[in-house]
Each structure stands twice: as C-alpha cells, then as structure tokens.
Amino acid sequence: MNVLDIVCQVAISVLGLTALILVSKKNKWGFVIGLASQPFWFFTTFVHEQWGIFALSVAYAIVWANGIRVWFSKKPLNS
C-alpha cells in the first residue's frame, strides 16, 4: 500500500464517520463533510478498478449533494 492509498483510507474513515455522526444529530454540515469525502472514494475505487463501488460512490455523492441542497435552502421557522 502506497502513501496515497493510506491518505485516502484515512480521509475516507475520518470524513465518513464524522459525516455520519453529524447527520445523525441533524447537523447540516454532515452533508458537506460527506460530499468532501467523495473524491477520496472516487480516486481509490478508480485506481483499484472497483467499478461497483465507484458507481455506488457516484450515488452517494448525489445523495450528499441533495442533502446540502435541502438542508441549506430550508427557510427558518418563524416563531
């Protein structure tokens, strides 16, 4: 395993877990962090020719982006 693989694996682990924790707490920034992890997924699955996981990563990126669109465009509730 080369250094770039290690960097990707650490980034996937840290960003992915952080995103899940934040989203589970209904924190909109979890979607941003989740989307930020996707380039690492794309890179590692492309390099290792894991095409099924690459396709799934595209789907995850779409879901994370949709979460950003929904959570950041919400209008605040009037009290």
N, C-alpha and C positions, 0 to 999 in steps of 0.2 A: 504494500500500500504506500503510495507516494504522499508527499506533504499536501498536495491539493485535495486528494481524497480525504485526508484527515480533517482538513479545514472544512470541507463540505459536510462531512459527517457530524462534526461538532456544531456547525451552523444549523444544520437540519434539526439536530437534537435540541439545542438551546432555543432556537426561534420557534420550532414547532411546539415544544412543551409550554413555552411562555404564551404563545398564541392560544393554545387550548385552555390554559388556566384563565387568561383574561376573558375569553369568550364565555367560559362557563360562569364567570362573575358578571356577565352582561356589560363588559367593558368594550367599547367600540374599537379601541386601539389593538385588540387582539386580532382583528381582521387585517389591519395594516401590517402587523408583525407576521401574520400567517402568509400574506402575499409577499412579504420581504424574504421569506424562506424559499419561495418557489424557484428562483434562479439556481439555487444550490441543488434542488431536486432535478431541474432540467439538465443541468450540467452532468451530474453524476449518473443519471439514468441514460443520458445520451452517450456518454463516454463508455459505459459498460453495456450498451446495447440492450437495455431493459425496456423494450418498447411498450409493454403493457403498463408498467409503472410510469413511463413517460406520458402515455395517454391519460392515465389517471391524474398525473400532476397537472396536465392542462385543465382537466375538470376541476381539480382543487383550486387552481388559480382563478378560474371563472367564478367559483363559489366565494372565494375570499374577496374578489373584486366586487361581486354583487353585495356582499355583506358591507363593504365600505360604502357603496352607493346608497344602500338602505339606511345604515346607521348614521352616516354623516349628513344625509339630506333630511333627516327627521326634523320636523318643526317642534320647538319646545312647547310643552303643555302650558297653557295659561292658567294661573292659579285663581 
